[in-house]
Amino acid sequence: MSHHHTTTKLINVLVLCTGNSARSIMSEALINVLGKGRFYAYSAGSQPTGYVNPFAAEQAQSIGYPMEQVRSKSWDEFSQFESQKMDIVITVCDSAAGESCPLWCGSPIKVHWGFADPSHVSGTDEEKRRAFAHTFGLIRQKIQQLVDLPIETMSQAELIEALNRIGECDA
């Protein structure tokens, strides 16, 4: 029997932040673009702002991510019994990491990768844009390491260790 790569399981990733307007949105875009069909990312917030930061949208579009479907939404959408089951849940802001998350279906691996919030940067649009580009670059380095993992051949313990290692290394 030959092994067809069509048996590769799609890896669902949920990226969480408090507001779901910047870091989690950029992470979603990066995973979906760099994951090249092996990964599918969603993002949500514990207290969603209800809007996507335009600088975050700009970064996502810079790698060809379509923003039409992207919206700021509550993580409650993903904690229902009928919700899409997640394989990996990543928190990207320290406040969301400290909050008590809902129980996710399917017992996903939970990992925290903290990034400073670029939307706290004040100044000109150019300075804000630079802050977002910087954060986008940092997130991109971690996401690239994630999508480069041979997840299909890793045990859950190896995957947890690898994800934690990615989170610990400062790019």
C-alpha positions as CSV (number, residue, x, y, z in Angstrom):
1,M,0.0,0.0,0.0
2,S,1.4,3.4,-0.9
3,H,0.8,6.2,1.6
4,H,-1.2,9.1,0.1
5,H,-0.7,12.5,1.7
6,T,-4.4,13.0,1.5
7,T,-4.7,11.0,4.8
8,T,-2.9,13.9,6.4
9,K,-5.2,15.2,9.1
10,L,-5.9,18.9,9.0
11,I,-4.7,20.5,12.2
12,N,-7.1,23.0,13.7
13,V,-5.6,25.8,15.7
14,L,-7.4,28.3,17.8
15,V,-5.5,31.5,18.7
16,L,-6.8,33.5,21.7
17,C,-6.3,37.0,22.9
18,T,-8.4,39.2,25.1
19,G,-9.7,41.5,22.3
20,N,-9.3,39.4,19.2
21,S,-8.4,42.5,17.2
22,A,-4.7,42.4,16.5
23,R,-2.2,39.6,17.6
24,S,-4.7,36.7,17.4
25,I,-5.9,38.0,14.0
26,M,-2.3,38.2,12.6
27,S,-1.6,34.8,14.0
28,E,-4.7,33.3,12.3
29,A,-3.6,34.8,9.0
30,L,0.0,33.5,9.3
31,I,-1.1,30.0,10.2
32,N,-3.5,29.8,7.4
33,V,-1.1,31.2,4.8
34,L,2.2,29.5,6.0
35,G,0.3,26.3,7.0
36,K,-0.5,25.7,3.3
37,G,-3.5,23.6,3.9
38,R,-2.1,21.4,6.6
39,F,-3.3,23.8,9.3
40,Y,-6.5,25.7,9.7
41,A,-6.6,28.6,12.2
42,Y,-9.3,30.4,13.9
43,S,-9.0,33.3,16.3
44,A,-11.2,34.6,19.2
45,G,-11.1,36.7,22.3
46,S,-12.3,36.5,25.9
47,Q,-13.6,40.1,25.6
48,P,-13.7,40.7,21.9
49,T,-13.5,44.4,20.9
50,G,-15.8,43.7,17.9
51,Y,-13.5,45.2,15.4
52,V,-10.2,44.2,13.7
53,N,-7.4,46.7,14.1
54,P,-6.7,48.2,10.6
55,F,-2.9,47.8,11.1
56,A,-3.4,44.1,11.9
57,A,-5.5,43.7,8.8
58,E,-2.8,45.5,6.7
59,Q,-0.2,43.0,7.9
60,A,-2.5,40.0,7.2
61,Q,-3.2,41.3,3.7
62,S,0.5,41.8,3.1
63,I,0.9,38.0,2.9
64,G,-2.2,37.6,0.8
65,Y,-4.7,36.7,3.5
66,P,-8.3,37.6,2.5
67,M,-9.8,39.7,5.3
68,E,-13.5,39.6,4.1
69,Q,-14.4,36.7,6.5
70,V,-12.3,37.9,9.4
71,R,-14.0,39.4,12.4
72,S,-13.4,39.9,16.1
73,K,-15.4,37.3,18.0
74,S,-15.9,35.6,21.4
75,W,-14.2,32.4,22.3
76,D,-17.6,31.2,23.4
77,E,-18.2,30.4,19.7
78,F,-15.6,27.6,20.0
79,S,-16.6,26.1,23.3
80,Q,-20.0,24.7,22.3
81,F,-20.5,21.0,22.0
82,E,-21.0,21.2,18.3
83,S,-18.1,23.6,17.7
84,Q,-15.2,22.6,15.5
85,K,-12.8,20.5,17.5
86,M,-9.4,22.1,18.0
87,D,-6.0,20.3,18.1
88,I,-4.0,23.2,19.5
89,V,-5.1,26.3,21.4
90,I,-2.5,29.1,21.6
91,T,-2.9,32.2,23.8
92,V,-0.9,35.2,22.5
93,C,-1.5,37.7,25.2
94,D,-0.7,37.4,28.9
95,S,-4.1,38.5,30.1
96,A,-5.9,35.8,28.1
97,A,-3.4,33.2,29.4
98,G,-4.3,34.0,33.0
99,E,-8.0,33.9,32.4
100,S,-9.9,30.7,33.0
101,C,-10.6,29.5,29.5
102,P,-13.8,27.6,28.5
103,L,-13.5,23.9,28.3
104,W,-12.7,23.0,24.7
105,C,-14.1,19.9,23.0
106,G,-11.5,17.3,22.1
107,S,-9.0,18.3,24.8
108,P,-6.6,20.3,22.6
109,I,-3.0,21.0,23.5
110,K,-2.9,24.4,25.2
111,V,0.2,26.6,24.9
112,H,1.1,30.2,25.6
113,W,3.2,32.4,23.2
114,G,3.2,35.9,24.6
115,F,3.6,38.9,22.3
116,A,3.6,42.5,23.4
117,D,0.4,44.3,22.2
118,P,1.3,46.6,19.2
119,S,-2.0,48.4,19.6
120,H,-0.7,50.0,22.8
121,V,2.0,51.9,20.8
122,S,1.0,55.5,20.4
123,G,2.4,57.9,17.9
124,T,2.0,58.5,14.1
125,D,0.4,55.9,11.8
126,E,3.9,55.2,10.6
127,E,5.1,54.4,14.1
128,K,2.1,52.2,14.7
129,R,2.6,50.5,11.4
130,R,6.2,49.7,12.4
131,A,5.1,48.3,15.7
132,F,2.6,46.0,14.0
133,A,5.2,45.0,11.4
134,H,7.6,44.1,14.2
135,T,5.1,42.0,16.1
136,F,3.9,40.4,12.9
137,G,7.5,39.4,12.3
138,L,7.9,37.9,15.7
139,I,4.7,35.9,15.4
140,R,5.7,34.8,11.9
141,Q,9.0,33.3,13.3
142,K,7.0,31.2,15.8
143,I,4.3,30.2,13.3
144,Q,7.0,29.1,10.8
145,Q,8.5,26.9,13.4
146,L,5.0,25.5,14.1
147,V,4.3,24.6,10.5
148,D,7.7,23.2,10.0
149,L,7.1,20.6,12.7
150,P,6.6,17.0,11.5
151,I,3.3,16.9,13.5
152,E,2.0,13.9,11.7
153,T,4.8,11.7,13.1
154,M,5.0,13.3,16.6
155,S,3.5,11.9,19.8
156,Q,1.3,14.3,21.8
157,A,4.1,14.6,24.4
158,E,6.7,15.5,21.7
159,L,4.3,18.1,20.2
160,I,3.6,19.7,23.6
161,E,7.3,19.9,24.3
162,A,8.0,21.4,20.8
163,L,5.2,24.0,21.1
164,N,6.4,25.0,24.6
165,R,10.0,25.3,23.2
166,I,8.8,27.6,20.4
167,G,7.0,29.7,23.0
168,E,10.0,30.1,25.2
169,C,12.6,31.1,22.6
170,D,12.7,34.8,21.9
171,A,13.2,35.5,18.3
